[in-house]
Amino acid sequence: MNPSRAMASRVVRAGLLALFAFAGSARAHVEYVTPGGDPIDVLAFLADALSDPFNLLVLGTGALCVGAAIALYLRFRPARRDVEALRASLASYRDLLPWLLRLSVGLPLVGAGFTGYYFTPLYRPPAPTFVRLFGITVGFLLLFGLATRFVAAVGLAGYLVGVAAEPAVLLAFEYAPAFLALVLLGGGRPSADEIIARMADDERTLYSRIDPLYRALSLPFRRRVEPYRAFVPTVLRVGVGLTLVYLGVAEKLANPGDSLAVVAKYDLTAVVPVAPELWVVGAGLTEVLVGAMLILGLFTRAFAGLAFLLFTTTLFGLPDDPVLAHISLFGLVSALLVTGSGPLSVDSRLRGARTDDRAVAAD
């Protein structure tokens, strides 16, 4: 290694030390398709990869292209009417959002219950009967939309207990925002909750006279959480964003040995002829970028669509990757295509600025 490259390597190591101190030897989605690779010093791997001029050129060019595309779009707003029509079309499915979220977590939970793992295939507690009953019961109740808010709260509590017992459950962090969103939204339509509510509201039905729960519990709770329903898009995009950032860091950038084993197993360098190190770093940084943009709420639908593309590539490009492990993420990014960024986002600030500009122009 020449002196200049050695100096660059030391600088990169120092910059990466704090970033990856928390990640340790995290287990990750790569273990779904490979038993793992040889242990590799994380800082040495990243310092070497990021001090290679060609790798830096490729990564820097990619970053410049993304930045230029964002700047050009904000400046010229091409196909504005098409974008507005697409947003309106996607937003028209908002009434089906609870159903989409119920399917997104209900289906994989039922599958996890029958398979015997707890949220992630990497965690199989020594209580298989409980794990099966939990996954199947919570999953089917969510699919039916029966007592949705209560069941989602139970699911969220169960997920947090799982994280405390086994940190690998963090790899399925998308369940947390999905459960929280369902607590705020309820079952929606179609659902058993909606049918019960209609029967309870109709004073002509026998059920309305004996209803034990709707008026006493469900209706007051719904009124209490109503002001917070507007924050469901915020909960979803921040949750999915944190999941992607964590996966990009802990799974790839801080776990290069296993990631390199995936590249070798599927001969990914034959698909894109670059060094295996660049494959790992590029994939990790892409996930971190998409996650960060979702957290910020900048071009939320566009980056949710990119995330959907990434998951689709993974699912169909890696034939032995378990489908159930990705359904929840597929569902949540699909929900973000419907909701957009919501409040507390850069997108909402940009829309407000454009509205103010149009008002000034009209005056």
C-alpha positions, -999 to 999 in steps of 0.1 A, spaced: 0 0 0 15 34 -10 19 61 17 -10 83 4 -34 53 4 -22 43 39 -29 78 52 -64 77 36 -70 43 52 -61 57 87 -84 87 82 -113 65 71 -108 42 100 -110 71 125 -141 84 109 -158 50 110 -149 40 145 -177 58 163 -203 49 136 -199 11 140 -191 8 177 -227 1 185 -232 -26 158 -208 -52 172 -211 -86 156 -248 -83 147 -266 -112 131 -287 -103 101 -309 -111 71 -278 -125 53 -280 -154 77 -313 -164 61 -294 -175 29 -258 -183 41 -243 -198 73 -219 -169 74 -184 -161 63 -150 -158 79 -146 -131 106 -133 -99 91 -121 -68 110 -148 -43 102 -127 -11 103 -99 -26 83 -124 -38 56 -141 -5 54 -110 16 55 -95 -5 27 -127 -4 6 -132 33 10 -96 42 3 -96 25 -31 -98 53 -58 -121 33 -81 -145 25 -52 -145 61 -42 -152 72 -78 -181 49 -81 -197 58 -48 -190 95 -53 -205 94 -88 -236 77 -74 -240 103 -46 -235 132 -71 -262 117 -94 -287 114 -65 -280 149 -53 -282 163 -89 -315 145 -96 -330 159 -64 -318 194 -71 -329 193 -108 -364 181 -98 -368 207 -71 -357 234 -96 -377 224 -127 -406 202 -114 -410 181 -146 -443 162 -153 -459 181 -124 -494 172 -134 -485 135 -138 -470 136 -103 -500 152 -88 -523 127 -105 -502 98 -92 -503 112 -57 -541 116 -58 -546 81 -72 -524 66 -44 -540 87 -17 -575 74 -28 -566 41 -12 -562 56 23 -595 40 36 -579 6 29 -547 14 48 -557 -6 80 -564 -36 59 -531 -34 42 -513 -31 75 -532 -60 90 -522 -82 60 -486 -70 62 -481 -82 98 -509 -108 101 -497 -131 73 -460 -133 84 -470 -138 120 -492 -167 111 -463 -181 90 -439 -175 119 -462 -193 143 -466 -224 121 -428 -224 114 -419 -219 150 -399 -187 151 -405 -155 169 -408 -125 145 -375 -134 128 -362 -168 116 -330 -161 136 -348 -164 169 -365 -197 180 -371 -195 218 -371 -226 239 -409 -224 243 -422 -236 209 -458 -240 221 -460 -204 232 -443 -191 201 -467 -210 178 -498 -199 198 -486 -163 199 -479 -160 162 -510 -179 150 -534 -162 174 -522 -126 170 -518 -131 132 -552 -146 126 -570 -120 148 -553 -92 128 -563 -109 95 -599 -110 107 -597 -75 121 -612 -86 154 -603 -64 185 -576 -50 162 -563 -22 185 -561 -45 215 -544 -73 195 -519 -49 180 -510 -36 215 -504 -72 226 -483 -78 195 -462 -47 202 -457 -58 238 -447 -92 226 -422 -77 202 -406 -56 229 -403 -86 251 -386 -105 222 -361 -76 217 -352 -77 254 -347 -115 252 -328 -116 219 -313 -85 202 -316 -103 168 -353 -95 169 -343 -59 161 -339 -71 126 -377 -72 124 -381 -37 138 -407 -29 111 -433 -48 133 -431 -20 159 -444 9 138 -469 -14 121 -484 -24 155 -484 12 167 -501 23 135 -528 -3 139 -534 8 175 -541 43 161 -561 32 131 -581 2 143 -593 -25 120 -607 -3 92 -626 -20 64 -632 -48 57 -629 -62 92 -649 -79 120 -645 -47 140 -663 -27 114 -692 -52 113 -695 -52 151 -695 -14 151 -723 -12 125 -744 -37 144 -738 -19 177 -747 15 162 -780 2 148 -805 5 176 -828 -19 158 -805 -49 162 -805 -72 192 -768 -70 194 -770 -32 201 -789 -39 233 -764 -65 246 -731 -51 232 -706 -54 261 -676 -36 246 -682 -12 218 -697 17 236 -679 11 269 -643 6 256 -639 7 218 -656 40 211 -640 60 239 -606 47 230 -611 56 194 -621 92 203 -590 95 225 -566 85 198 -584 103 170 -561 134 172 -530 112 167 -542 93 136 -527 120 114 -492 109 126 -496 73 112 -475 81 81 -448 96 103 -447 65 125 -445 42 94 -418 61 75 -396 67 106 -400 30 116 -392 17 81 -364 42 78 -348 31 111 -351 -5 100 -333 1 68 -305 22 84 -300 -6 110 -300 -33 83 -276 -13 62 -252 -8 90 -255 -39 112 -261 -64 83 -236 -52 57 -212 -24 67 -206 -39 102 -208 -75 91 -187 -77 60 -177 -114 63 -212 -127 60 -221 -102 33 -191 -112 13 -203 -148 16 -236 -138 0 -218 -121 -28 -197 -152 -34 -227 -176 -31 -247 -159 -58 -218 -148 -79 -230 -112 -78 -198 -99 -93 -209 -115 -125 -241 -95 -124 -223 -62 -118 -185 -66 -125 -171 -47 -95 -151 -59 -65 -170 -78 -38 -161 -51 -13 -178 -25 -34 -209 -47 -36 -211 -49 2 -204 -12 8 -226 0 -20 -256 -21 -8 -251 -10 28 -249 27 19 -279 24 -4 -300 10 24 -287 37 48 -295 64 22 -331 52 16 -337 48 53 -324 83 61 -346 99 34 -376 81 48 -368 93 83 -365 129 70 -396 125 49 -380 138 17 -394 124 -15 -411 98 6 -431 80 -21 -402 80 -45 -378 64 -19 -406 40 -7 -408 29 -43 -371 24 -44 -372 4 -12 -400 -18 -28 -377 -23 -58 -348 -33 -35 -370 -58 -16 -383 -72 -49 -347 -77 -62 -337 -94 -30 -367 -117 -30 -365 -128 -67 -327 -125 -70 -320 -147 -40 -341 -178 -46 -337 -194 -12 -344 -162 8 -375 -168 30 -405 -149 16 -422 -145 50 -393 -126 63 -400 -98 38 -438 -95 37 -439 -71 65 -414 -47 49 -432 -51 15 -465 -41 32 -451 -11 50 -434 5 21 -466 -1 1 -485 17 29 -460 46 25 -468 48 -12 -504 54 -2 -499 78 27 -469 98 16 -448 115 42 -474 129 66 -466 156 92 -431 164 106 -414 159 73 -393 178 48 -420 171 21 -447 188 41 -424 219 46 -417 220 8 -454 217 1 -461 246 25 -434 267 9 -448 261 -26 -483 270 -14 -469 303 0 -451 310 -32 -483 305 -52 -503 327 -29 -477 355 -33 -478 351 -71 -516 353 -71 -515 385 -51 
